[in-house]
Amino acid sequence: MNPSTRTLDQERDRIGALLSRARGTRAPALRRAMNETMSANTFIFRDDDGLGKAVDDMARIRREFDTDAYVMDKSKTFNTDLVGALETDFLIDASLALAAGAKARTESRGAQARTDYPERDDANWLKHTLAWRQPDGPPRLDYSRTVTITEFDPQVRTY
């Protein structure tokens, strides 16, 4: 289910599931795994193989969080363990969207340098990447919003 369409009861159930699990994987371990794959595969110099690994790893981490993440502190107030788990949950979504969007974008632009696609491709990629969370796996990507150039035309970065 799309997080933005969850009802209050569904959100309570989701948080309740985190609090009710007696064992599983702690959020810090999942966050470390996320940091490792994103650092290794999605930093400035990227390629299709590394981005594909990041998408696969992040989809696995997303599934593991959804089915196995738990919080040790079961209290209802000032629960920093729960806050950390929820932050990790959101970071997983952001990381998965970043990795999937970067893999789909077959060009180099701005801070994204694809070693397998070293040139910009304004004809095909002068558009925004929109991502929607899917129940299982990578997000659905959409490119229906083109970039509106207002004052400055895009330039090739030179140093």
N, C-alpha and C positions, 0 to 999 in steps of 0.2 A: 504494500500500500504506500502511496505517496505520502511522505511525512506531512506535507502541507494540507492534506485532506483528512488527517486523522481527527476523530472526535475526541472530546475530553475523556470519555470512558476508555477509548482505545489507547490513549496516551497513558492513562492510569494503569491499564493492563500491561502495557509495555514496561513501564517502570516497576510495576509489581513483579513482573517476571524476573527482572534483574535482581530485585531484592529477595525473591523467594528461592532462588537457586542456592543449594547448599555447597555446591562445588562446580568447578569448571575452569575456565581461563580468566584470569584477572585482566582488567582493561590495560594496566601498564605493560603487560607482556604483548598484547595485541598492538599497542601503540608503538612499542619497540620494533615489532615486525613491520609495521607500516612505515616507520621512519627508515628502516634499513632498505626496504625495497624502493621507496621513493628516492632516497639519497643515491642509491646505486643506479637507478634506471631513468629518472625523470629530471635530473638537474640540467644545466644549460646545454651540454652536448648530449644529444639523444639519437637513438636510431630505432628502427621498427622492432628489432628483436628485443631490445631493452624495454621499450614501451609496452610491447605485448606481454613480457614477463611481469611488468608492473600491473597491468590490467588483470592478468590472471591471479597474481598474488593478492591484489586488493579485493578481487571478487571472493577469493577464499577467505580472507580476513573478515570481509563483510558477513559471509555465511557463518563463520565461527563466532563472531560477535553476536549475531542474531540468535544462535542456538546454544551457545556455551558460555557467554560472558556472565560473570556474576560479581557481586559486590560483597565484601566481607562485613562491612559495617551495615547493620540492618536498621539503624535508627532513622527516624523520620525528620529530625531537625539537625541542621549544621552537619550534614553528611557529605564531607569532602570526597569520600570514596565514590559515592553515587555521582557527584558533580564531575569527578574525573572520568567516570565511565561514560556519562552523557557527552562530555567534551570529545572523548575518543570516538564515540558513535558519529558525531557530526564531522570530525576530521576524516574518518573513513569515507564518508560520502563525498567530501570535498576532494580527497586524494583520488578516489575512483573516477570522479568526473574529470579531474585534471589529466590523469593518465589516459583515459579513453579519448578525451578531446585532443590531446597531443598526438596520440597514435593515428587518429583519423586525419589530422591536418598534415598533409604531405608537402610541407614547405618549411623554410626557415623564416621567422619573423620576430622582430624584437628580441626578447630574452630566450626564445626557443630557437636553438640551432640544431636542426636535423642534419646529422652527418650524411645521411642517405638522400636528403633533399636540401642541398645547400643554398638554393635560390628562393627568393620570395615568389609567390604566384598570385598576384593581385587579380588576375582574370578569374581564378577559381576560389580564392580564399579571402577576399576582402569582405568578410561577413563574420557575424558573431556566432560563437558556439554556444548553444543552449543545451542543457542536460537535464533529464528527468530520471529520478531513481526508479529502478525496476525491481520487482520482487526478488529476482535471482539473477546475478550476473551484472555485467556493465550497464551503465545508464543508456537510455535512448538519447541520441544526439539529434539536433535539428539545426539547420543553417538558414532558416527562412528570413532572418533579420539581417539585412545588408548593412554595412557600415555607411554612415552618412558623413561625407567629407564637408566640413564647414569652412575652415579657413586655410589649413595647410595640407597640401597634397602629400601622400606618403612618400618618403624618400628612402633610398637604400642607405643603410647605416655604413658610414665610412669612418675610419680612425686615422 
